[in-house]
Amino acid sequence: MKRSKRVVRYTDAAHDDFAGTGVRACEVTADFDFAPKSLLFRVSSFLLYYVVAMPLIWFYCHIILGWRIKNRRALRGIGGAYFVYANHSHYSDAFLSPLVTFPRRSYVVTSPDAVSIKGIRWLVRLLGAIPIPTAPSAAKRYMRAVSQRIDENACVGVFPEAHIWPFCTFLRPFGSAAFHYPVMKNRPAVAVAVTYQRRKGLFAAFGTPKRTIYISEPFYPDEALAPKAAQRKLCSQVSDFLAQTLAARSDYAYVEYIDASGRDERLDDESRAV
């Protein structure tokens, strides 16, 4: 029986959120410990990440969801920490940066929702969530935590679109603010595009599309430019790769998104944020 396509109407491509989690986000203020330093936390985090979580994540994403990751060779020559920038189109995106960067440890910049679920917030933090603060007074501690993880030679994953649009096959607008991190630390940014294809043959019964993930070559901050200009350049390079790869490699719109605002906010050459 053929599935009827789900249609979602949006009015603001930069701010609408269709994650549907229903989570009431907690406040992330200056007293939040973004990077706990206790020995117990660090040992527990290491064991949970490498011994428990990563084998389960690998099995779930590669075997159950059928992920295929292309161009891993692009990461071989980096030789240290880097930032991963990906489109945000599924809850399983949380596993994207850890799988792409493995065996190097990866942390993920998240919304406050990720650390707001009672009963598992401690688990999410042990696995590497760094929530974006809700209070300006927490900004310095947050940035120190991101900096600390890079200094530890770990990677940090960022979703510049910020909001989940399930199975979205086009890139949404975002600005250059999130590219402050690689410029601040003088570390490269790697773009990771999650694309969707229709399943064929026996696998067509799974319904949801298969996912093929494409990794870009690393983009390095341009030290000849002023910091803000370097941010804009990195933003343009990453968004170019993501937008072009999504357009070229996604061939199945499992969910159709329709602009109900009267304007087309898809990220193209003229509307790309700088």
Secondary structure, DSSP 8 states (H G I E B T S, - for coil): -----EEEEES-TTT--------------TT--SS---HHHHHHHHHIIIIIIHHHHHIIIIIIS--EEE-GGGGTTT-S--EEEE---SGGGGGHHHHHHTTS-EEEEE-GGGG-STTTHHHHHHTTEEE--SSGGGHHHHHHHHHHHHHTT-EEEE-TT-S--TT--S-----SGGGHHHHHHT--EEEEEEEEE---GGGGGG-S-EEEEEE---B---TTS-HHHHHHHHHHHHHHHHHHHHHHH----SEEEEE-SSS--S--TTT---
